[in-house]
Amino acid sequence: MKITIVRHGQTDDNINGIMQGRRNVLMNDTGRRQCQMLRMRLEKEHFDYCYMSPLTRTVETAMILIGDKVEMIPDKRIIERDMGELDGKPREMYNAYKYWNYDYVDKEFGVESAKSILERCDDFLTYLKEKYKDESILIVTHEATYRALRHLLRGDKLKGNLLDGKIDNCACETFEIKKESK
């Protein structure tokens, strides 16, 4: 199986340093152009299914990338991190290093823990691995779930701090999942 992960295109909140979390915000014109450029890069790729977060910015990204070429399936397990009270607030209020520590469990501001994001993404990937064998799956999601999926697909050790750099809008990575031998 082949899994390609894409982060949604840019929004005004992204460039203005506002935490979006699960708020439904639209992409801006730059985000739409980013998606069109990525569509050209992915033009020769074949996808059997597209899973996406149900938030507007990811649905719009998926529509630009694949249109009606394949079935698009919304899945809440790959929705953005719940930012709690920080949703809609300036990014400076969010300590990414602290909130990406796998062992950090304080519910400060109601921000969803890294462990929780990884658990729901792991559940999602387990579902895909059980349902599909040789298919090519496109996943359109958000920065936090992109990061979690990438850690899981790489087989990273889930401990300590898992913040591993910025994930740009319309970032795209492909992973090959080997069949498990019985």
PyMOL commands that set and color helices and strands:
alter all, ss='L'
color gray80, all
select helices_A, chain A and resi 12-16+29-41+56-66+76-78+84-86+91-93+96-99+108-110+114-131+143-154
alter helices_A, ss='H'
color red, helices_A
select strands_A, chain A and resi 2-7+49-52+71-74+136-141+172-176
alter strands_A, ss='S'
color yellow, strands_A
deselect
rebuild
show_as cartoon
